[in-house]
Amino acid sequence: MRAAVALVVLVVLVVAPLGDATAQLPPPTPFQREAMQAIYGVLPYERERFALSLSQEPIPVVLYAAPAKPDEPGYERVDCASNATFRILSDANDAGPIAASRCPEHVARLRALAASSAQGFDAVLALLQKGLPTIPADKLRSMGWYRERSALPGGGELHYLTIIAIGHGVAALPTVVLLTDTQAVVVQAEATKLCGEGGNPLPLCADPKGTLSAIAQRLLK
């Protein structure tokens, strides 16, 4: 059940529209302001090219869980007390969401999910390519569709991977999970509309791992 709910959350919120621009939003929380500053610190505001709008629909953390069956992906949702979700605006259009969460209350759970997500990513990729020619590794990497774990100074660890949901089409969320002994920061973004089919020099498109990692580092306490 948790896997099904998480998958629905991922697909629905990734494609959710901005909604009524005239609706009155509550003032941003301190973490939402901090997250906006962190994102703009890495991806500077450009009026026509890149701007953020606070979303009324928070996106929880969604990661791969242990598959229920060997050939079926599993997903799990984690609701963090500190969450900031924004819609990316480019050329006055909604270009997808970017979400950041700081989760000291879920360090152990996120550490376990980050580990299981390696298997989950491989399972989804195999399912997506089933019966089709294998996509070369360099092509997948240029799309940001790969997984990688890095050790950080001081004993921390950084996990990068793409959460892929297969439903009516394919939704993909490049994801960074930054973990220390006492802290967890997760940053996820869906930038297919923003990036197009390649060649966009915006850092989020050209280097999703480096960009999301830099944002996560700014939010690490």
BAFI-3210 file (N, C-alpha, C; in Angstrom, 3 decimals, decimal comma, padded with zeros to 6 digits):
// residues 221
n [1|2|3|4|5|6|7|8|9|10|11|12|13|14|15|16|17|18|19|20|21|22|23|24|25|26|27|28|29|30|31|32|33|34|35|36|37|38|39|40|41|42|43|44|45|46|47|48|49|50|51|52|53|54|55|56|57|58|59|60|61|62|63|64|65|66|67|68|69|70|71|72|73|74|75|76|77|78|79|80|81|82|83|84|85|86|87|88|89|90|91|92|93|94|95|96|97|98|99|100|101|102|103|104|105|106|107|108|109|110|111|112|113|114|115|116|117|118|119|120|121|122|123|124|125|126|127|128|129|130|131|132|133|134|135|136|137|138|139|140|141|142|143|144|145|146|147|148|149|150|151|152|153|154|155|156|157|158|159|160|161|162|163|164|165|166|167|168|169|170|171|172|173|174|175|176|177|178|179|180|181|182|183|184|185|186|187|188|189|190|191|192|193|194|195|196|197|198|199|200|201|202|203|204|205|206|207|208|209|210|211|212|213|214|215|216|217|218|219|220|221]
n.u [000,824|001,927|003,789|002,161|000,751|002,873|003,790|001,592|001,530|003,976|003,626|001,278|001,903|004,160|003,152|001,313|-000,572|000,166|-001,999|-004,439|-003,252|-003,989|-004,738|-004,639|-001,736|-000,318|002,140|005,616|007,380|010,125|011,943|011,182|011,901|014,642|015,277|014,627|016,557|018,825|018,500|018,474|021,021|022,552|021,345|020,941|018,456|016,738|014,794|013,296|014,196|014,706|012,922|011,300|008,289|006,382|004,904|001,551|001,162|002,823|005,629|006,344|009,243|010,136|011,289|012,945|011,800|012,352|011,768|008,501|008,186|010,580|010,727|009,319|009,104|009,432|008,132|008,541|007,164|008,236|007,473|008,675|009,325|010,337|009,860|010,083|008,548|008,670|007,503|009,097|009,603|009,781|010,211|007,705|006,197|005,087|007,585|008,006|008,544|010,592|011,911|012,812|013,895|014,532|015,491|016,013|014,645|014,271|016,613|017,720|015,813|015,873|018,493|018,424|016,597|017,987|020,017|018,558|017,527|019,324|019,066|016,390|016,407|017,849|016,038|013,778|014,869|015,541|012,985|011,843|013,299|012,693|012,433|013,313|015,968|019,040|019,769|022,631|025,168|026,460|024,621|022,445|023,641|024,048|021,449|021,024|020,225|021,286|022,997|024,799|027,080|028,719|031,397|031,712|033,772|034,449|032,754|030,194|027,691|026,741|024,107|023,198|020,620|018,080|014,652|012,305|009,117|006,756|003,943|001,178|002,950|006,291|007,681|010,337|012,565|015,396|017,521|018,994|020,342|021,550|023,492|024,364|025,621|023,621|021,845|019,706|019,275|017,240|016,954|014,963|014,099|012,135|012,749|012,166|010,597|011,879|014,493|014,346|015,322|018,015|021,203|020,660|022,215|021,770|022,645|021,128|020,204|022,485|024,151|022,758|023,320|025,529|024,371|022,040|023,320|024,889|022,886|021,763|023,946|024,036|021,834|022,384|022,638]
n.v [-001,203|001,285|001,665|001,999|004,333|006,172|006,193|007,265|009,793|010,831|010,894|012,481|014,934|015,788|016,519|018,410|021,403|024,948|026,206|028,546|031,653|033,880|033,112|033,302|032,782|031,288|032,939|032,283|029,629|029,648|027,646|027,327|029,828|029,664|027,499|028,536|030,558|028,928|027,506|029,600|030,467|028,647|028,319|031,023|033,635|034,390|036,412|035,697|033,176|031,468|031,089|030,927|029,686|029,476|026,446|025,258|022,647|020,497|018,409|015,317|013,449|010,948|007,757|004,789|001,684|-001,591|-003,965|-005,361|-007,576|-009,381|-008,265|-005,930|-002,534|-000,879|001,773|004,357|006,730|009,574|011,785|014,805|017,041|019,558|021,020|022,258|023,176|024,085|025,527|025,593|028,365|029,254|031,206|032,242|030,006|026,998|024,919|022,583|020,854|021,584|020,338|020,489|018,922|018,786|016,494|015,549|013,893|011,546|010,152|007,488|005,954|007,121|006,578|003,800|003,610|004,968|003,163|000,892|001,983|001,829|-000,785|-000,590|001,399|000,078|-001,993|-000,618|000,599|-001,658|-002,689|-000,648|-000,813|-003,251|-005,627|-003,835|-002,232|-001,971|000,958|002,887|003,308|005,801|007,463|007,272|008,467|011,073|011,888|012,072|009,811|007,753|006,090|006,857|006,728|008,686|009,166|011,506|014,090|013,734|011,655|011,608|010,831|010,841|010,305|009,884|009,576|008,743|008,943|007,066|006,903|004,851|005,230|006,619|007,408|008,582|009,642|011,457|012,004|013,474|012,996|013,843|012,556|013,507|012,568|012,559|011,654|012,716|014,120|014,567|015,480|016,017|016,581|017,058|017,167|017,854|018,279|018,045|019,525|021,964|021,426|020,148|018,177|017,963|019,705|022,092|024,647|025,317|024,770|022,850|021,206|020,465|019,346|017,658|016,176|017,540|020,067|019,676|018,551|020,692|022,433|020,889|020,768|023,405|023,433|021,774|021,251]
n.w [000,000|000,828|-001,202|-003,479|-002,803|-002,601|-005,246|-006,611|-005,411|-006,346|-009,200|-009,520|-008,223|-009,578|-012,064|-011,362|-011,776|-011,489|-010,318|-008,986|-009,472|-008,086|-005,610|-002,064|-000,383|002,553|004,637|003,895|005,559|007,956|007,065|004,395|003,362|003,786|002,137|-000,385|-000,589|-000,607|-003,011|-004,919|-004,430|-005,755|-008,223|-009,761|-009,703|-012,626|-014,460|-016,840|-017,339|-015,096|-012,234|-009,016|-007,604|-004,736|-003,868|-003,440|-002,994|-001,244|-001,914|-000,743|000,388|-001,863|-002,299|-003,551|-002,326|-000,847|-003,371|-003,863|-005,432|-007,404|-010,016|-009,888|-009,135|-005,939|-003,907|-001,482|000,714|002,518|004,995|005,907|008,609|007,990|005,055|001,755|-001,141|-004,492|-007,578|-010,672|-012,716|-016,076|-018,875|-018,333|-017,898|-016,209|-015,268|-013,882|-010,676|-007,760|-004,813|-001,372|001,602|005,075|007,435|010,309|011,978|010,630|010,020|010,251|008,874|006,299|005,641|005,367|003,239|001,247|000,785|-000,126|-002,389|-004,475|-005,489|-006,182|-008,185|-010,212|-010,747|-011,748|-014,014|-015,527|-015,929|-017,446|-019,783|-020,748|-023,253|-025,126|-027,011|-025,230|-023,430|-023,860|-021,316|-021,198|-022,441|-020,670|-018,470|-019,409|-019,397|-016,754|-015,518|-013,506|-010,790|-007,828|-005,168|-002,749|-000,488|002,159|003,583|007,055|007,535|006,446|003,906|000,465|-001,655|-004,989|-007,346|-009,771|-009,347|-010,830|-012,178|-013,609|-015,348|-016,764|-019,042|-018,295|-015,299|-013,900|-011,271|-010,511|-007,739|-004,622|-001,690|001,285|003,958|007,396|010,669|012,271|010,691|007,832|004,511|001,756|-001,672|-004,457|-007,917|-010,827|-014,041|-016,737|-018,585|-018,362|-019,195|-021,669|-024,471|-024,115|-024,081|-022,820|-021,072|-018,423|-015,047|-013,556|-015,545|-017,032|-015,092|-012,955|-010,589|-009,367|-009,018|-007,386|-005,204|-004,291|-003,440|-001,365|000,397|001,290|002,907|004,948|008,381]
ca.u [000,000|002,777|004,402|001,163|000,493|004,036|003,831|000,544|001,996|005,041|003,116|000,312|002,511|005,094|002,421|000,311|-000,443|000,417|-003,218|-004,896|-002,173|-004,515|-005,063|-003,831|-000,882|000,217|003,535|006,556|007,985|011,574|012,663|010,909|012,751|016,020|015,425|014,643|017,880|019,795|018,342|018,944|022,470|023,156|020,687|020,522|017,206|016,734|013,368|012,664|014,752|014,595|012,360|010,609|007,003|006,069|003,802|000,535|001,125|004,155|006,043|007,135|010,346|009,767|012,459|012,656|011,833|012,640|010,691|007,586|008,519|011,882|010,656|008,418|009,696|008,701|008,360|008,125|007,026|008,691|007,032|009,621|008,747|010,799|009,750|009,819|008,304|008,491|007,379|010,081|009,004|010,701|009,433|006,345|005,505|005,447|008,567|008,194|008,785|011,830|011,540|013,902|013,444|015,552|014,782|016,771|013,786|014,172|017,948|017,899|014,915|016,371|019,734|018,020|015,986|019,038|020,708|017,674|017,195|020,217|018,401|015,147|016,714|018,201|014,822|012,937|015,543|015,392|011,587|011,604|013,985|012,331|012,013|013,831|017,436|019,621|020,255|024,037|025,401|026,794|023,372|021,711|024,315|023,780|020,072|020,952|019,641|022,289|023,081|026,188|027,244|030,009|031,724|032,017|034,678|033,766|031,945|028,891|027,562|025,833|023,545|022,498|019,934|016,839|013,447|011,542|007,788|006,173|002,487|000,773|004,183|007,385|008,078|011,690|012,998|016,773|017,417|020,172|020,128|022,780|023,341|025,419|025,153|022,456|021,056|019,396|018,715|016,871|016,539|014,468|013,597|011,705|013,073|012,068|010,119|012,899|015,741|014,136|015,964|019,466|021,847|020,389|023,383|021,410|023,304|020,219|020,085|023,805|024,772|021,771|023,917|026,294|023,486|021,230|024,241|025,262|021,729|021,664|025,043|023,658|020,757|022,866|022,879]
ca.v [000,000|002,461|001,845|002,544|005,719|006,979|006,329|008,215|011,112|011,258|011,210|013,573|016,204|016,219|017,146|019,326|022,775|025,973|026,572|029,923|032,557|034,928|032,548|033,818|031,768|031,670|033,392|031,155|029,247|029,908|026,691|027,632|030,964|029,160|026,661|029,404|031,185|027,896|027,216|030,757|030,550|027,731|028,604|032,418|034,108|035,066|036,665|034,952|031,827|030,621|031,716|029,983|030,039|028,561|025,568|024,932|021,182|019,999|017,097|014,594|012,655|009,641|006,966|003,380|000,751|-002,951|-004,394|-006,395|-008,710|-009,107|-007,471|-004,807|-001,527|-000,426|003,169|004,706|008,168|010,036|013,149|015,478|018,210|020,742|020,775|023,419|022,762|025,220|025,293|026,337|029,167|029,582|031,802|032,432|028,719|026,057|023,982|021,432|021,137|021,295|020,219|020,237|018,515|018,520|015,448|014,909|012,895|010,323|009,815|006,042|005,479|007,575|005,850|002,485|003,773|005,320|001,916|000,043|002,665|001,358|-001,949|-000,126|002,086|-000,941|-002,727|000,234|000,767|-002,918|-002,791|000,345|-001,227|-004,639|-005,843|-002,771|-002,185|-001,382|002,325|002,932|003,941|007,220|008,152|007,366|009,442|012,409|012,186|012,106|008,545|006,846|006,137|007,010|007,028|009,312|009,421|012,905|014,320|013,714|010,447|011,683|010,158|011,473|009,382|010,487|008,664|009,273|008,193|006,957|006,323|004,462|005,205|007,151|008,114|008,372|010,795|011,229|012,978|013,423|013,063|013,771|012,300|013,841|011,985|012,540|010,881|013,326|014,947|014,098|016,487|015,437|017,550|016,371|018,097|017,289|019,398|017,630|020,659|023,010|021,029|019,669|016,915|018,057|020,892|023,275|024,838|025,569|023,727|021,773|020,327|019,968|018,601|017,570|015,715|018,610|021,166|019,295|018,348|022,004|022,939|020,110|021,182|024,688|023,210|020,882|021,924]
ca.w [000,000|000,873|-002,515|-004,389|-002,412|-002,955|-006,693|-006,977|-004,976|-007,251|-010,531|-009,462|-007,856|-010,616|-013,162|-010,828|-012,270|-010,477|-009,626|-009,084|-009,085|-007,220|-004,305|-000,971|000,226|003,857|004,529|003,900|006,823|007,948|006,232|002,999|002,989|003,748|000,945|-001,555|-000,632|-000,990|-004,439|-005,678|-004,261|-006,725|-009,499|-009,581|-010,287|-013,919|-014,599|-017,927|-017,513|-013,903|-011,045|-008,150|-007,020|-003,649|-004,248|-002,439|-002,878|-000,876|-002,405|000,256|-000,143|-002,413|-002,657|-003,794|-001,205|-001,291|-004,270|-003,384|-006,281|-008,022|-011,249|-009,690|-008,251|-004,774|-003,558|-000,125|000,974|003,828|005,273|006,795|009,266|007,262|003,620|000,909|-002,516|-005,396|-009,018|-011,459|-013,780|-017,159|-019,972|-017,801|-017,861|-015,159|-015,827|-013,011|-009,263|-007,039|-003,400|-000,425|002,928|006,102|008,176|011,386|012,635|009,819|009,521|010,100|007,814|005,011|005,363|004,869|001,925|000,297|000,440|-000,930|-003,640|-005,539|-006,082|-006,785|-009,442|-011,205|-011,103|-012,597|-015,300|-016,261|-016,331|-018,482|-021,013|-021,052|-024,630|-025,970|-027,031|-024,031|-023,576|-023,428|-020,016|-021,357|-022,748|-019,412|-017,612|-019,936|-019,004|-015,298|-015,060|-012,969|-009,321|-007,386|-003,745|-002,471|000,911|002,406|004,721|008,346|007,690|005,811|002,628|-000,469|-002,637|-006,117|-008,244|-010,320|-009,034|-012,077|-012,016|-014,890|-015,290|-018,068|-019,354|-017,346|-014,490|-013,388|-010,271|-010,011|-006,278|-003,774|-000,261|002,009|005,288|008,409|011,826|012,925|009,784|006,482|003,618|000,462|-002,682|-005,644|-008,923|-012,101|-014,927|-018,141|-019,386|-018,320|-019,870|-023,026|-024,855|-023,958|-024,602|-022,009|-020,211|-017,033|-014,246|-013,184|-016,708|-017,431|-013,995|-011,870|-009,342|-008,753|-008,650|-006,228|-004,083|-003,778|-002,683|-000,130|001,291|001,886|003,871|005,998|009,662]
c.u [000,858|003,408|003,424|000,881|001,640|004,107|002,795|000,965|003,026|004,476|002,198|000,997|003,517|004,369|001,392|000,518|-000,186|-000,830|-003,523|-003,824|-002,645|-004,843|-004,107|-003,045|-000,478|001,651|004,477|007,098|009,467|012,337|012,398|011,745|014,208|016,264|015,460|016,008|018,941|019,717|018,866|020,449|023,218|022,633|020,146|019,224|017,469|015,279|012,701|013,071|014,543|014,100|011,582|009,282|006,680|004,822|002,826|000,475|002,518|004,419|006,846|008,312|009,780|011,041|012,024|012,716|012,217|011,489|009,814|007,819|009,820|011,813|009,706|009,045|008,811|009,066|007,912|008,174|007,504|008,270|007,966|008,983|009,128|010,806|009,474|009,691|008,006|008,192|008,417|009,335|010,079|009,880|007,958|005,536|005,962|006,355|008,863|008,531|010,229|011,491|012,764|013,303|014,655|014,877|015,627|015,971|013,725|015,536|018,089|017,041|015,425|017,689|019,410|017,417|017,010|019,791|019,842|017,360|018,116|019,589|017,121|015,370|017,032|016,962|013,938|013,561|015,406|013,957|011,291|012,187|013,606|011,814|012,507|015,356|017,956|020,134|021,694|024,199|025,706|025,564|022,535|022,324|024,053|022,359|019,940|020,399|020,756|022,250|024,543|026,187|028,638|030,187|032,130|032,997|033,886|032,823|030,559|028,868|026,528|025,404|022,868|021,855|018,705|015,691|012,567|010,212|007,205|004,673|001,967|001,914|005,216|007,674|009,435|012,085|014,464|016,783|018,791|019,728|021,477|022,600|024,590|024,890|023,840|021,533|020,841|018,774|018,444|016,417|016,164|013,914|013,152|011,809|012,995|011,620|011,186|014,072|015,546|014,878|017,485|020,005|021,563|021,547|023,054|021,980|022,394|020,063|021,426|024,439|023,799|022,371|024,654|025,414|022,677|022,109|024,633|024,131|021,625|022,736|024,686|022,594|021,177|023,176|023,699]
c.v [001,253|002,730|002,482|004,002|006,617|007,210|007,336|009,635|011,652|011,708|012,422|014,899|016,698|016,957|018,146|020,729|023,740|026,343|028,047|030,869|033,643|034,418|033,080|032,681|032,221|032,140|032,202|030,894|029,609|028,930|026,949|028,815|030,514|028,336|027,501|030,087|030,185|027,602|028,378|030,975|029,680|028,005|030,034|032,752|034,805|035,199|035,801|033,475|030,923|031,448|030,657|030,557|029,009|027,760|025,369|023,433|020,667|018,615|016,413|013,909|011,326|008,947|005,544|002,622|-000,625|-003,424|-005,465|-007,698|-008,375|-008,191|-006,282|-003,798|-001,231|001,017|003,402|006,218|008,469|011,501|013,774|016,738|019,497|020,435|022,093|022,927|023,995|024,708|026,164|027,074|029,518|030,054|031,900|031,144|027,896|024,993|022,821|021,829|020,914|021,338|019,899|019,899|018,323|017,660|014,824|013,821|011,576|009,864|008,310|005,493|005,885|006,903|004,469|002,589|004,158|004,070|001,034|000,674|002,274|000,179|-001,520|000,567|001,077|-001,690|-001,911|000,397|-000,493|-003,073|-001,845|-000,100|-002,634|-004,750|-004,791|-002,849|-001,480|000,028|002,374|003,711|005,425|008,046|008,338|008,430|010,871|012,854|012,382|010,838|007,575|006,941|006,163|007,350|007,582|009,466|010,881|013,040|014,347|012,544|010,511|010,918|010,878|010,438|010,199|009,372|009,363|008,355|008,229|006,275|006,060|004,355|005,552|008,052|007,818|009,686|010,484|012,363|012,738|013,768|012,999|013,539|012,504|013,429|012,189|011,695|011,407|014,064|014,260|015,248|015,802|016,561|016,779|017,413|017,329|018,406|019,031|018,781|021,745|022,671|020,598|018,368|016,968|019,350|022,159|023,471|025,152|024,448|022,567|020,762|019,670|019,077|018,500|017,113|016,849|019,740|020,840|019,068|019,679|022,630|022,222|020,526|022,489|024,525|022,301|021,689|021,031]
c.w [000,000|-000,487|-003,485|-004,083|-002,828|-004,455|-007,168|-006,611|-005,950|-008,586|-010,491|-009,190|-008,882|-011,734|-012,671|-011,380|-011,124|-009,705|-009,800|-008,575|-008,141|-005,827|-003,249|-000,334|001,623|003,699|004,575|005,292|006,794|007,069|004,751|002,516|002,859|002,486|-000,323|-001,706|-001,081|-002,484|-005,284|-005,514|-005,250|-008,137|-009,422|-010,313|-011,614|-014,331|-015,659|-017,963|-016,312|-012,723|-010,273|-007,680|-005,947|-003,986|-003,095|-002,176|-002,531|-001,469|-001,308|-000,419|-000,652|-002,868|-002,986|-002,477|-001,740|-002,173|-003,641|-004,145|-007,008|-009,223|-011,123|-008,730|-007,054|-004,479|-002,128|000,042|002,386|003,979|006,306|007,374|008,544|005,774|002,912|-000,525|-003,362|-006,794|-009,709|-012,582|-014,803|-018,348|-019,598|-017,758|-016,667|-015,757|-014,888|-011,587|-008,833|-005,556|-002,566|000,930|003,837|007,165|009,284|012,081|011,871|009,297|009,272|008,958|006,436|004,640|004,782|003,467|000,871|-000,142|-000,462|-002,289|-004,786|-006,261|-006,789|-008,121|-010,535|-011,682|-012,041|-013,978|-016,154|-016,765|-017,496|-019,826|-021,468|-022,489|-025,605|-026,021|-025,781|-024,318|-023,072|-022,127|-020,149|-021,705|-021,483|-018,512|-018,092|-019,614|-017,498|-014,706|-014,672|-011,450|-008,917|-005,899|-003,524|-000,969|001,054|003,559|006,027|008,527|007,097|004,497|001,771|-001,501|-003,735|-006,934|-008,791|-009,927|-010,271|-011,773|-013,392|-014,713|-016,658|-018,549|-018,279|-016,638|-013,877|-012,452|-009,927|-008,525|-005,631|-002,335|000,428|003,464|006,135|009,572|012,381|011,976|008,446|005,710|002,280|-000,456|-003,943|-006,621|-010,153|-013,128|-016,398|-019,028|-019,467|-019,220|-021,314|-023,268|-024,764|-024,532|-023,816|-021,039|-018,759|-016,159|-013,844|-014,307|-017,041|-016,368|-012,824|-010,548|-008,641|-008,256|-007,405|-004,998|-003,454|-002,979|-001,339|000,876|001,984|002,972|005,022|007,262|010,581]
res [m|r|a|a|v|a|l|v|v|l|v|v|l|v|v|a|p|l|g|d|a|t|a|q|l|p|p|p|t|p|f|q|r|e|a|m|q|a|i|y|g|v|l|p|y|e|r|e|r|f|a|l|s|l|s|q|e|p|i|p|v|v|l|y|a|a|p|a|k|p|d|e|p|g|y|e|r|v|d|c|a|s|n|a|t|f|r|i|l|s|d|a|n|d|a|g|p|i|a|a|s|r|c|p|e|h|v|a|r|l|r|a|l|a|a|s|s|a|q|g|f|d|a|v|l|a|l|l|q|k|g|l|p|t|i|p|a|d|k|l|r|s|m|g|w|y|r|e|r|s|a|l|p|g|g|g|e|l|h|y|l|t|i|i|a|i|g|h|g|v|a|a|l|p|t|v|v|l|l|t|d|t|q|a|v|v|v|q|a|e|a|t|k|l|c|g|e|g|g|n|p|l|p|l|c|a|d|p|k|g|t|l|s|a|i|a|q|r|l|l|k]
***
